[in-house]
Amino acid sequence: MGKFVISKRTNGDFQFNLLAGNGQVILTSQGYTTRTNCDNGVESVRKNSQNDARFDRKVSTNDKSYFNLIATNGQIIGTSQMYESVASRDNGIESVKKNAPDATIDDQA
């Protein structure tokens, strides 16, 4: 089972990482100035991860594949790591879909 790890950045902002069952980070959030906004981001991932159209599949300038999860308002909720292949990126998307809805919360903030 996956989990959301909520932490504080050195600048005081809150962020979360969604980890797969194996402990690997599969999605990283932006920084949030308040804990409430960070919690809302987690809920947005739970909801939007179940809609394939919310995953914006990208290729970086160095030919690495990655994705952004987009909210209904068009804002990026989270970004993946860089993957060596499109297939690996697509596996990452499937992992977010599988892990996000029931992921526990590990509060380290």
C-alpha positions in Angstrom: 0.0 0.0 0.0 1.2 3.5 -0.8 1.6 6.4 1.5 1.7 10.2 1.4 4.7 11.5 3.3 4.1 15.1 4.4 7.2 17.1 5.3 8.4 20.7 5.7 11.0 22.2 3.4 13.8 24.4 4.7 11.9 27.5 3.7 9.0 26.4 5.9 6.7 25.3 3.1 4.9 22.0 3.3 5.1 19.3 0.6 4.2 15.7 0.1 5.6 12.8 -1.7 3.4 9.8 -2.8 5.4 6.6 -2.2 4.5 3.3 -3.8 4.3 0.2 -1.6 8.0 -0.5 -2.2 8.9 2.9 -0.8 9.8 4.5 -4.1 8.7 8.2 -4.7 6.2 8.2 -7.5 4.8 11.8 -7.2 6.1 15.0 -5.6 4.1 18.1 -4.9 4.8 21.7 -5.1 5.5 23.7 -1.9 2.5 24.9 0.0 2.6 27.8 2.5 0.0 26.2 4.8 -0.7 22.7 6.0 -4.3 23.0 5.0 -3.4 23.7 1.4 -1.0 20.7 1.5 -3.8 18.5 2.9 -6.0 19.7 0.1 -3.3 18.8 -2.4 -3.3 15.2 -1.1 -7.0 15.0 -1.5 -6.8 16.4 -5.0 -4.3 13.7 -5.9 -6.6 11.0 -4.5 -9.5 12.4 -6.7 -7.7 13.3 -9.9 -5.4 10.3 -10.1 -8.4 8.2 -11.1 -8.9 10.2 -14.3 -6.4 9.3 -17.0 -7.0 12.6 -18.7 -5.5 14.4 -15.7 -2.0 12.9 -16.4 0.0 15.2 -18.7 2.7 12.9 -20.3 5.9 14.8 -21.1 9.4 14.3 -22.4 12.2 16.6 -21.1 14.9 18.3 -23.2 17.3 15.5 -22.3 14.8 12.9 -23.6 13.7 11.6 -20.2 10.0 10.9 -19.8 7.9 12.2 -16.9 4.4 13.3 -16.1 2.4 15.9 -14.2 -0.9 15.3 -12.5 -3.2 18.2 -13.3 -6.1 19.4 -11.2 -9.5 20.4 -12.6 -8.4 24.1 -12.4 -5.4 23.4 -14.6 -2.8 23.6 -11.9 -0.1 21.0 -11.5 -0.7 18.9 -8.3 2.4 16.8 -8.5 5.3 15.8 -10.8 7.0 12.5 -11.3 10.6 11.6 -11.3 12.4 11.4 -14.7 12.1 8.0 -16.4 14.5 6.4 -18.9 11.6 5.3 -21.1 8.0 6.0 -22.0 7.0 2.5 -20.7 8.6 3.3 -17.3 6.8 6.6 -17.1 3.5 4.9 -18.0 4.1 2.3 -15.2 4.6 5.3 -12.9 1.2 6.6 -13.9 -0.4 3.3 -13.2 1.3 3.2 -9.8 -0.1 6.6 -8.9 -3.6 5.4 -10.0 -3.3 2.3 -7.9 -1.6 3.8 -4.7 -3.2 7.2 -4.3 -6.8 6.5 -3.4 -6.1 4.4 -0.3 -2.7 5.7 0.6 -2.1 6.4 4.3 -0.6 9.7 5.5 2.8 9.8 7.2 3.1 13.2 8.9 6.7 14.2 9.2 6.1 17.9 9.2 
